[in-house]
Amino acid sequence: MVFFIILFVLLLILAASSYNALQKLAQDVREKASNAQVAISKKLALINQLIDVVKNYQEGEQLIQLKVSQDTSAANLASSYQQSGTVLATVQGIAEKFPNLKANEQYHRLVDSIQQCEQNIQESREKYNHAVKEYNTKRLRIPTVFIARAMGFPEAPYLQFDVSGMNEITPLQDFKTDDGERLQQLFAGAGNKIADLATQAGKAGKGLVDKVKESQKDSSPTGDNSE
């Protein structure tokens, strides 16, 4: 019985260690995802500013309706990014018809800022996917793979998108992991289990002692004392 108690405690220690490692890697994934969202949001805002600049040179239905959605929630992040590539290409195509616009300092400043944002986006995406790889690799290693899902750690999604709109995009899903509730439940249940095992071990030990005493009593010499 003592062996099973020790084994149970060792399993709890292993579960806690795996939980801490996964939680640390999951936080890194969420941080990198947030950085990618910020970079994309900044690019979308700059493109909409560029549209307003071009409107000063070309009023028309095409530009009036041309706006990039700035919804950078996890579900719409990749689609908003892909839309930005299409809109930017349209705006730059219109700008080609206006030499004065192409020479406009504000126009060039916005285009340069958008290009810098694009570089930041790609760097953020690479860092995010690297964090996802680290997390998913840890999650699939033995023995973590046997307990990861039960502790509330699903597989993290990679982020793949293409500004040209030619390739398939992968939406960045909401990545949610355990906030500690499952771990508390695990230890609460473990505490009760250990208590039960200890009680059973105590009863078994007491029974064993009683049997030993009874055996000693039965085997002790009996008879009258003689002078």
C-alpha positions in Angstrom: 0.0 0.0 0.0 2.9 2.4 0.8 4.3 1.7 -2.7 1.0 2.8 -4.3 1.0 6.0 -2.2 4.6 6.8 -3.3 3.8 6.1 -6.9 0.7 8.3 -6.7 2.6 11.2 -5.3 5.3 10.8 -8.0 2.6 10.9 -10.7 1.3 14.1 -9.1 4.7 15.7 -9.1 5.1 14.7 -12.8 1.7 16.2 -13.7 2.6 19.5 -11.9 5.9 19.7 -13.7 4.3 19.1 -17.1 1.6 21.7 -16.3 4.1 24.4 -15.4 6.1 23.7 -18.5 3.1 23.8 -20.8 1.7 26.9 -19.1 5.0 28.8 -19.7 5.1 27.8 -23.3 1.4 28.7 -23.8 1.9 32.2 -22.4 4.7 32.7 -24.9 2.4 31.6 -27.7 -0.2 34.1 -26.6 2.3 36.9 -26.3 3.6 36.3 -29.9 0.0 36.2 -31.2 -0.7 39.5 -29.6 2.4 41.0 -31.2 1.3 39.8 -34.6 -2.1 41.3 -34.1 -0.7 44.7 -33.2 1.6 44.7 -36.2 -1.3 43.8 -38.6 -3.6 46.4 -37.0 -1.0 49.1 -37.5 -0.6 48.2 -41.2 -4.4 48.3 -41.7 -4.6 51.7 -40.1 -1.8 53.0 -42.4 -3.5 51.6 -45.5 -6.7 53.4 -44.6 -4.8 56.6 -44.1 -3.2 56.1 -47.6 -6.7 55.7 -49.0 -7.7 59.0 -47.6 -4.7 60.7 -49.2 -5.5 59.2 -52.6 -9.1 60.4 -52.3 -7.8 64.0 -52.4 -6.7 63.3 -55.9 -9.3 60.9 -57.1 -12.9 61.1 -55.9 -15.0 58.2 -57.1 -17.2 55.3 -56.0 -14.3 52.9 -56.1 -12.3 54.8 -53.4 -15.4 55.8 -51.4 -16.2 52.1 -50.8 -12.5 51.1 -50.4 -11.7 50.5 -46.8 -9.8 47.8 -45.0 -11.6 46.1 -42.1 -9.6 46.7 -39.0 -11.0 43.7 -37.2 -7.9 41.9 -36.0 -9.6 39.5 -33.7 -8.2 36.0 -33.7 -10.9 34.7 -36.1 -10.5 37.5 -38.7 -6.8 38.3 -38.4 -5.6 36.4 -41.5 -8.5 37.5 -43.7 -8.0 41.1 -42.8 -4.3 40.8 -43.6 -5.1 39.2 -47.0 -7.7 41.9 -47.7 -5.0 44.6 -47.0 -2.8 43.3 -49.9 -5.7 43.5 -52.4 -6.6 47.0 -51.2 -3.0 48.3 -51.3 -2.5 47.0 -54.8 -5.7 48.8 -55.9 -4.6 52.1 -54.3 -1.1 52.0 -55.8 -2.6 51.2 -59.2 -4.7 54.4 -59.0 -1.7 56.4 -57.8 0.2 55.4 -60.9 -2.3 57.7 -62.9 -1.4 60.8 -60.9 2.3 61.9 -61.0 1.6 64.6 -58.4 0.3 62.0 -56.0 3.4 59.8 -56.5 5.5 62.8 -55.7 3.5 63.6 -52.6 5.6 63.4 -49.4 2.8 62.1 -47.3 2.0 59.4 -49.8 5.7 58.2 -49.8 5.9 58.3 -46.1 2.8 56.2 -45.7 4.0 53.7 -48.3 7.4 53.4 -46.6 5.7 52.9 -43.2 3.4 50.2 -44.7 6.4 48.3 -46.1 8.1 48.5 -42.7 4.9 47.1 -41.0 4.9 44.3 -43.5 8.4 43.3 -42.5 7.4 43.5 -38.8 4.4 41.3 -39.6 6.5 38.6 -41.2 8.9 38.7 -38.3 6.1 38.4 -35.8 4.5 35.6 -37.7 7.8 33.6 -37.7 8.3 34.2 -34.0 4.7 33.1 -33.3 5.0 29.9 -35.3 8.3 29.2 -33.6 6.6 29.5 -30.2 3.8 27.3 -31.4 6.3 24.7 -32.5 8.0 24.7 -29.1 4.6 24.3 -27.3 3.3 21.6 -29.6 6.5 19.7 -29.4 6.5 19.7 -25.6 2.8 18.8 -25.6 3.5 15.7 -27.8 6.4 14.4 -25.8 6.1 11.4 -23.5 4.8 11.5 -20.8 3.2 14.9 -21.3 1.2 13.7 -24.3 -0.8 11.4 -22.0 -2.0 14.2 -19.7 -1.9 17.5 -21.8 -5.5 17.4 -23.0 -6.8 16.3 -19.7 -5.1 19.3 -18.0 -6.7 21.7 -20.6 -3.9 22.2 -23.1 -5.1 21.8 -26.7 -2.8 21.9 -29.8 -1.9 25.4 -30.8 -2.6 26.5 -34.4 0.1 27.8 -36.7 -0.5 31.1 -38.5 -0.1 31.0 -42.3 -1.3 33.7 -44.7 -0.4 35.3 -48.0 -0.7 39.0 -48.7 -1.1 38.3 -52.5 -4.3 36.3 -51.8 -3.1 33.5 -54.0 -2.5 30.9 -51.3 -4.8 29.4 -48.7 -4.8 31.2 -45.4 -5.0 29.7 -42.0 -7.1 31.6 -39.4 -5.5 32.3 -36.0 -8.0 30.5 -33.7 -8.6 31.6 -30.2 -5.9 29.7 -28.2 -7.2 29.0 -24.7 -5.6 26.8 -22.1 -6.3 25.9 -18.5 -6.3 28.8 -16.0 -5.4 26.6 -13.1 -8.9 25.3 -12.4 -8.2 21.8 -13.7 -4.9 21.6 -11.8 -6.7 22.5 -8.5 -9.3 19.9 -9.2 -6.5 17.4 -9.9 -4.7 18.1 -6.6 -8.0 18.2 -4.6 -8.9 14.8 -6.0 -5.4 13.6 -5.3 -5.5 14.7 -1.7 -8.7 12.8 -1.1 -7.2 9.7 -2.8 -4.0 9.9 -0.7 -6.1 10.2 2.4 -8.1 7.2 1.4 -5.0 5.2 0.7 -3.4 6.3 4.0 -6.5 5.2 5.9 -6.6 1.9 4.1 -2.8 1.5 4.8 -3.4 2.3 8.5 -6.2 -0.2 8.8 -4.1 -2.9 7.0 -1.2 -2.1 9.3 -3.3 -2.4 12.4 -4.8 -5.6 11.2 -1.3 -7.0 10.6 -0.2 -6.0 14.2 -3.2 -7.6 15.7 -2.5 -10.8 13.8 1.1 -10.8 15.0 0.0 -10.3 18.6 -2.5 -13.1 18.3 0.1 -15.4 16.8 2.5 -14.6 19.6 -0.2 -15.3 22.2 -1.1 -18.6 20.7 2.6 -19.7 20.5 3.5 -18.6 24.0 4.2 -21.6 26.6 1.4 -22.4 29.0 1.2 -24.5 32.2 1.6 -24.3 36.0 4.8 -23.1 37.7 6.6 -25.7 39.8 8.8 -25.1 42.8 
